[in-house]
Amino acid sequence: MTRRASLGPFTFEHGGRVPELELAYETYGRYDGSNAVLVCHALTGSHHVRTPTNADPEGPPSANGWWDEVVAPGGPIDTTEQYVICANVPGSCHGSTGPTTPHPDREGVWGSEFPTVTIGDWTRAQRRLLDHLGVRRLSAVVGGSVGGMNALEWARRYPDRVDRVAAVATGPRLDAEMVATNSVARRAITGDPDWQGGDYHDTDRRPTHGLAQARRLGHLSYRSKASLDDQFGRDRAGRAGPEVDPTAADGSYRAVASYLDYNAERFAERFDAVSYLSLLQAMEEWDLASEASSDAAALADFDGDLLLVSYTGDRHFPVAGSETVATAAREAGVAVTHETVDSDYGHDAFLAEQATLAEPLAGLLASEEAVEHHEPCGRGPSTAPVHAGLYGI
């Protein structure tokens, strides 16, 4: 069940302030004083890490759990043993303070006036939520994609408050290709005639076309070339082209285009364009070494266990990025394990092939002796089996 915590005034790292920071969050399991696990969601995810038992199967995707197999009774993050916390980050539009929340000094919402948000801000806000909940120290922080960056930020910023960190399908920073992809996505949104300088919230127009275009582009980086080929090939779509894609003549609308359109249309209905740009910027600006002389120096104060999980078909955060973090951790004397999963699915494998995380996460959370003695395990990359996608999309 969604809860909301009012956490007082909050000043953002790049300036700007909200008089009351509110975070939407959910918890699972019971807190025993030493079993708290913070889960950090991906770019457009939410605090709904598990699907509620009374969820409407026809309801909005944002209300469905995105890691039901990972965070579960008896799962890798076992809710019968762990107290799991997941909070929607500031700047999002799934319940926490962001561009779609009411402005404190005028009618309407914050919109484009909302302060610039960083992953550091997300982490500071999460720490404040933990203080509110009475959680002084975390057994683990776990996150995937940009949520993995969020998890690594915990190791860098608050190393004395976390025993273990798991960063899944992530890296120490975005590479040039993904920075370029983001730049095209931004242009798609801000070039929409209904963008209105980001001040569209109090009008009857929304930049849904531009947001949908940005999401189509994003999906091309979330899936691998091989997985799109295997699933769709050059098959024709089951619906007429001109009705949904005016650039497609009769008979030329293909299944892979229909897949992109379907996901883009659903996303544009449920997400806010200003929030999307805010989160993209936070992801793009984050750099593990931004406040240190190197990646190793950034991790030097972390005295716990670090798990990195990467996927061979991931173009968004390639295996090399996780290995860069692993190398830095070894240089810093951090106990690190890098598991490389052989999968053609792409970046979204950490969502679609959740079974691949069972053994690595269960092993991390059981590593009490390693945390106590802080001995680097020195293991190299290993290979987990390939699993079929769970979403059928």
C-alpha positions in Angstrom: 0.0 0.0 0.0 1.3 3.4 -0.9 2.3 5.7 2.0 3.4 9.3 1.9 6.0 10.8 4.1 6.2 14.6 4.6 9.9 15.3 5.2 10.1 19.1 5.6 11.9 21.7 3.5 14.4 20.4 0.9 17.1 22.3 -0.9 18.4 20.7 -4.2 22.0 20.4 -5.1 21.7 22.7 -8.1 19.7 25.3 -6.2 16.0 25.6 -5.7 13.9 24.6 -2.7 10.6 23.0 -1.9 9.0 24.0 1.4 7.8 20.4 1.9 9.3 17.3 0.3 6.9 14.4 0.1 7.9 10.9 -0.9 5.5 8.2 -2.0 6.8 4.8 -0.7 5.9 1.3 0.1 7.4 -1.2 2.6 7.2 -5.0 2.7 8.1 -7.3 5.6 8.8 -6.3 9.2 11.7 -4.3 10.5 13.8 -6.0 13.2 16.5 -3.3 13.5 19.0 -4.8 11.2 17.2 -6.2 8.1 16.3 -3.1 6.1 16.8 -3.2 2.3 16.3 -0.2 0.1 15.3 -0.9 -3.5 15.9 1.9 -6.0 13.7 2.0 -9.1 14.7 2.6 -12.7 14.1 5.8 -14.7 10.3 5.8 -15.1 9.6 3.2 -12.4 7.8 3.7 -9.2 7.7 2.6 -5.6 5.4 -0.2 -6.6 8.1 -2.9 -6.6 5.5 -5.5 -5.9 2.0 -5.9 -7.4 -0.6 -5.4 -4.7 -2.7 -8.6 -4.0 -5.9 -6.7 -4.9 -4.5 -5.0 -8.1 -6.7 -4.5 -11.1 -5.2 -6.5 -14.0 -6.6 -3.9 -16.3 -5.2 -1.0 -14.3 -2.4 1.3 -15.2 1.1 -0.2 -15.6 2.5 2.2 -13.0 0.4 0.4 -10.4 1.8 -3.0 -11.2 4.9 -4.4 -9.5 8.1 -4.3 -11.6 10.2 -6.8 -9.6 7.6 -9.3 -8.3 10.0 -12.3 -8.6 12.9 -10.5 -6.9 11.1 -8.9 -4.0 8.8 -11.7 -2.7 8.2 -14.1 0.1 11.0 -16.7 -0.4 12.5 -14.6 -3.2 16.0 -13.3 -3.6 15.0 -10.3 -1.5 12.9 -12.3 0.9 10.1 -10.2 2.4 9.7 -12.9 5.2 13.3 -12.1 6.3 13.9 -8.5 5.0 12.2 -5.2 5.6 12.1 -3.7 2.1 11.6 0.0 1.3 11.1 1.5 -2.1 10.4 5.2 -2.6 9.5 7.1 -5.7 12.3 9.6 -6.4 11.8 13.4 -6.3 11.1 14.8 -9.8 9.1 11.8 -10.9 5.3 11.8 -11.3 4.3 8.7 -9.4 3.4 10.4 -6.1 6.6 12.1 -4.8 7.2 15.9 -5.0 7.9 16.8 -8.6 6.7 18.8 -11.6 3.1 17.6 -11.4 2.6 18.5 -7.7 1.0 21.8 -6.7 3.1 24.9 -6.6 3.3 26.3 -3.1 3.1 30.0 -4.1 0.6 30.1 -7.0 -2.2 28.2 -8.6 -1.4 25.1 -10.7 1.6 22.8 -10.5 5.3 23.3 -10.5 5.7 22.3 -14.2 8.9 23.5 -15.8 9.7 25.6 -12.7 10.5 22.5 -10.6 14.2 22.6 -9.5 16.8 20.5 -11.3 17.1 17.1 -9.6 20.2 15.0 -9.3 20.8 11.4 -8.3 22.5 12.8 -5.2 19.2 14.5 -4.4 17.4 11.2 -4.7 19.8 9.6 -2.3 19.6 12.5 0.2 15.8 12.3 0.1 15.9 8.5 0.6 18.2 9.0 3.6 15.7 11.5 5.1 12.9 9.0 4.6 14.9 6.3 6.4 15.5 8.7 9.3 11.7 9.3 9.3 11.2 5.5 9.5 13.8 5.0 12.2 16.2 3.1 10.0 19.7 4.1 10.9 21.6 1.5 8.8 20.8 -0.5 5.7 21.5 -4.2 5.3 21.6 -3.5 1.5 20.7 -1.1 -1.2 19.7 -2.7 -4.5 18.8 -1.0 -7.8 18.7 -1.6 -11.6 19.6 0.7 -14.4 19.6 4.3 -13.1 18.5 2.8 -9.9 21.9 1.0 -9.9 23.5 4.5 -10.1 21.4 5.4 -7.1 22.7 2.4 -5.3 26.3 3.2 -6.1 25.6 6.8 -4.9 24.8 5.3 -1.5 28.2 3.6 -1.4 29.9 6.9 -2.3 27.8 9.3 -0.2 26.8 7.3 2.8 29.2 4.4 3.1 28.7 4.3 6.9 25.0 3.6 6.5 25.0 0.6 4.2 26.5 -2.9 4.5 25.9 -4.2 0.9 25.2 -2.6 -2.5 23.9 -4.4 -5.6 24.0 -2.4 -8.8 22.3 -4.2 -11.7 22.5 -3.3 -15.4 24.2 0.0 -14.7 27.6 1.7 -15.0 29.8 4.5 -13.6 28.3 7.0 -16.1 26.4 7.2 -19.3 28.5 6.7 -22.5 28.4 9.0 -25.5 25.9 6.9 -27.4 23.3 7.1 -24.6 24.0 10.8 -24.1 23.3 11.3 -27.8 20.1 9.2 -27.5 18.9 11.4 -24.6 19.6 14.5 -26.7 17.3 13.3 -29.5 14.7 12.3 -26.9 14.7 15.8 -25.5 14.4 17.4 -28.9 11.4 15.1 -29.7 9.6 16.4 -26.6 10.5 20.0 -26.7 9.8 20.1 -30.5 6.2 19.0 -30.0 3.9 22.0 -30.7 2.0 21.2 -27.5 5.2 21.5 -25.4 4.4 25.2 -24.7 7.8 25.7 -23.0 6.9 23.1 -20.4 3.9 25.1 -19.2 1.2 22.8 -20.5 -0.2 21.4 -17.3 -3.0 24.0 -16.9 -4.1 23.7 -20.5 -6.0 21.0 -22.4 -3.0 20.1 -24.5 -0.1 17.7 -23.7 3.1 17.0 -25.6 2.1 13.3 -25.9 3.4 13.0 -29.5 6.9 14.1 -28.5 6.9 12.1 -25.4 5.8 9.0 -27.3 8.6 9.6 -29.8 11.1 9.8 -27.0 9.9 6.6 -25.6 10.2 4.8 -28.9 13.8 5.8 -29.0 14.3 4.7 -25.5 12.9 1.2 -26.2 15.4 0.8 -29.0 18.2 1.1 -26.3 16.3 -1.2 -23.9 16.2 -4.2 -26.2 19.0 -5.7 -28.2 19.2 -6.1 -31.9 19.1 -9.9 -31.6 16.0 -9.9 -29.4 14.0 -7.7 -31.7 15.1 -9.8 -34.6 14.1 -13.0 -32.8 10.7 -11.7 -31.6 9.6 -9.7 -34.6 11.8 -10.1 -37.6 10.1 -8.4 -40.6 6.7 -9.8 -39.8 3.6 -7.7 -40.7 1.6 -6.1 -37.9 -1.8 -7.4 -37.0 -3.4 -3.9 -37.3 -3.6 -1.5 -40.2 -0.7 0.9 -40.7 -2.3 4.2 -41.7 -4.6 4.1 -38.7 -1.6 4.2 -36.2 1.3 5.2 -38.4 0.6 7.7 -41.2 4.0 7.0 -42.7 3.2 3.3 -43.3 1.3 2.4 -46.4 -1.3 -0.5 -46.4 0.6 -3.7 -45.8 3.9 -2.1 -44.8 3.2 -1.7 -41.1 5.4 -4.2 -39.3 5.2 -6.0 -36.0 8.3 -4.3 -34.5 6.8 -0.9 -35.3 3.6 -1.9 -33.7 5.5 -3.0 -30.6 7.2 0.4 -30.3 3.9 2.2 -30.9 2.0 0.2 -28.3 4.6 0.9 -25.6 4.9 4.6 -26.6 1.2 5.2 -26.6 0.7 3.6 -23.1 3.7 5.5 -21.7 2.5 8.9 -23.0 -0.8 8.3 -21.4 0.6 7.7 -17.9 3.9 9.8 -17.7 4.6 13.5 -17.6 7.0 15.0 -20.1 8.6 17.5 -17.8 9.2 14.7 -15.3 10.7 12.6 -18.0 13.2 15.3 -19.0 14.0 15.9 -15.3 14.9 12.2 -14.7 16.8 12.0 -18.0 19.0 14.9 -16.9 19.7 13.4 -13.5 20.8 10.1 -15.2 22.9 11.9 -17.8 24.7 14.1 -15.3 25.6 11.5 -12.8 29.3 10.4 -12.7 30.7 8.1 -10.1 34.0 10.1 -10.0 32.4 13.5 -10.2 33.4 14.4 -6.6 36.6 12.3 -6.4 39.8 11.9 -8.3 38.8 8.6 -9.7 36.2 5.9 -9.6 38.3 4.0 -7.1 38.6 7.1 -4.9 34.8 7.5 -5.0 34.4 4.0 -3.5 37.3 4.1 -1.1 35.3 4.7 2.0 32.8 1.9 1.4 33.6 -1.0 3.7 30.9 -3.5 2.7 30.1 -5.9 -0.1 29.5 -4.8 -3.7 27.6 -6.9 -6.2 27.5 -5.9 -9.9 25.3 -7.7 -12.4 25.5 -7.0 -16.1 23.9 -8.5 -19.2 25.8 -9.4 -22.4 23.1 -7.9 -24.7 22.8 -4.6 -22.8 23.5 -1.6 -25.1 22.3 1.0 -22.6 24.7 -0.1 -19.8 27.2 -2.5 -21.4 29.1 -5.1 -19.5 32.2 -3.0 -19.8 30.7 -0.3 -17.6 30.1 -2.8 -14.7 33.6 -4.1 -15.1 34.9 -0.5 -14.9 33.2 -0.2 -11.5 34.5 -3.7 -10.4 38.0 -2.7 -11.3 37.7 0.5 -9.4 36.3 -1.4 -6.4 39.2 -3.8 -6.4 41.7 -0.9 -6.5 39.9 0.6 -3.5 40.0 -2.7 -1.6 36.2 -3.2 -1.7 34.8 -6.7 -1.6 33.3 -7.0 -5.1 31.6 -9.6 -7.3 30.8 -9.0 -10.9 28.3 -11.5 -12.4 27.9 -11.3 -16.1 24.6 -12.9 -17.4 24.6 -14.3 -20.9 21.4 -12.9 -22.4 20.3 -11.5 -25.7 17.3 -9.7 -24.3 19.0 -6.3 -23.8 19.0 -3.7 -21.0 15.5 -4.7 -19.9 16.7 -8.2 -19.0 16.9 -7.2 -15.4 13.1 -6.8 -15.5 12.1 -9.4 -18.1 14.5 -12.2 -16.9 14.2 -11.7 -13.1 15.2 -15.3 -12.4 18.8 -14.4 -13.4 19.1 -12.3 -10.3 18.0 -15.1 -7.8 21.4 -16.6 -7.1 23.6 -13.4 -7.1 21.2 -11.4 -4.8 20.5 -14.3 -2.5 24.3 -14.8 -2.2 24.9 -11.1 -1.4 22.2 -10.9 1.3 23.6 -14.0 2.9 27.2 -12.7 3.0 27.2 -11.8 6.7 30.8 -13.1 7.2 32.1 -11.1 4.2 30.5 -7.9 5.5 31.9 -8.5 9.0 35.5 -9.1 7.9 35.5 -6.9 4.7 37.7 -9.3 2.7 37.6 -8.7 -1.0 36.3 -11.9 -2.6 38.3 -11.3 -5.8 35.9 -13.3 -8.0 35.9 -12.6 -11.7 32.9 -12.5 -14.0 30.7 -15.6 -14.1 28.0 -16.7 -16.4 24.4 -17.3 -15.5 21.9 -19.2 -17.7 19.7 -17.5 -20.2 16.0 -17.3 -19.3 13.0 -16.6 -21.4 11.4 -13.1 -21.1 8.4 -12.9 -18.8 6.5 -10.1 -20.4 5.7 -11.5 -23.9 6.1 -8.1 -25.5 
